[in-house]
Amino acid sequence: MPYREWHYDLAALAGSINDRTKIIYLANPNNPTGTIFSKHEFDEFYRHVPERVLIILDEAYFEYAKDTPRYPDSMHYRYDNVITLRTFSKVYGLAGVRIGYGFAHETLIANLLKVKLPFEPSTLAQAAGIGALADKEFLHQALLLNALGLKFLTEGLREIGQTIVPSEANFLMAVLPDAAEAARLTTDLLKQGIIIRPLAGWGLPNCIRISTGTDEDNQRCVEAIRVLSESRAAR
Ligand SMILES: Cc1ncc(COP(=O)(O)O)c(C=O)c1O
């Protein structure tokens, strides 16, 4: 996926569609950058996509971005060739339960149902999902904690000189000077029991991803990175 300032370059992507293109997979917010594309950008992109091409909109982090005015809530789209996927793994904290949902044109859904396994998702997982949707207070608290965490991590890390990509998800991406520094920081933090994600596997070897945690987790993380960068600068 081509990026422009860590955002999907949807114009470049539209330009690379050819006769062999069958599926376009877009995550909004995107993992690992945490960035979003706007409704305006998507509408413009959609005009260039042939109807035979399926667009999968992965909205795993939808809840974190839904109140941002330019975020496209695809629940309102009625395109025959777009399917949206959402999950209970992120803001609802139910990753181990394996429950999510998708919405699309009924013909597309009917075709998916032909290959869906009969007892998936399990009855228990469905009950957990329904329960999670009813628990508005949990959602509210989780979003609040995340918003405060993102602000704290972004500001705290910028203060100590890190380059942070503004995020609309529950993690943020830091861009380090080079791959060696990203790998070293990951290892040094791990020794202190702080797990961050090195992004070499995403083709971004000089970047790391940090998830928001509790206030205490976030403070520990920024403090550990501050101490490590000061001790490196002193060498
Ligand atoms: C963009 C994106 N989509 C989907 C998933 C996975 O969701 P699930 O647990 O529902 O399979 C993840 C998890 O990391 C993700 O980052």
The ligand as an SDF file (V2000), in Angstrom:
LIG
                    3D

 16 16  0  0  0  0  0  0  0  0999 V2000
   -6.6860   -3.8960   11.0710 C   0  0  0  0  0  0  0  0  0  0  0  0
   -7.0130   -5.1620   11.8210 C   0  0  0  0  0  0  0  0  0  0  0  0
   -8.0110   -5.9560   11.3910 N   0  0  0  0  0  0  0  0  0  0  0  0
   -8.3340   -7.1010   12.0380 C   0  0  0  0  0  0  0  0  0  0  0  0
   -7.6530   -7.4990   13.1630 C   0  0  0  0  0  0  0  0  0  0  0  0
   -8.0040   -8.7890   13.8210 C   0  0  0  0  0  0  0  0  0  0  0  0
   -9.2940   -8.8030   14.3320 O   0  0  0  0  0  0  0  0  0  0  0  0
   -9.9290  -10.1630   14.9040 P   0  0  0  0  0  0  0  0  0  0  0  0
   -9.3680  -10.3870   16.2690 O   0  0  0  0  0  0  0  0  0  0  0  0
  -11.3870   -9.8930   14.9180 O   0  0  0  0  0  0  0  0  0  0  0  0
   -9.5440  -11.2700   13.9750 O   0  0  0  0  0  0  0  0  0  0  0  0
   -6.6240   -6.7310   13.6440 C   0  0  0  0  0  0  0  0  0  0  0  0
   -5.8910   -7.1630   14.8450 C   0  0  0  0  0  0  0  0  0  0  0  0
   -4.7650   -6.8790   15.0910 O   0  0  0  0  0  0  0  0  0  0  0  0
   -6.2810   -5.5320   12.9630 C   0  0  0  0  0  0  0  0  0  0  0  0
   -5.2850   -4.7510   13.3870 O   0  0  0  0  0  0  0  0  0  0  0  0
  1  2  1  0
  2  3  1  0
  2 15  2  0
  3  4  2  0
  4  5  1  0
  5  6  1  0
  5 12  2  0
  6  7  1  0
  7  8  1  0
  8  9  2  0
  8 10  1  0
  8 11  1  0
 12 13  1  0
 12 15  1  0
 13 14  2  0
 15 16  1  0
M  END
$$$$
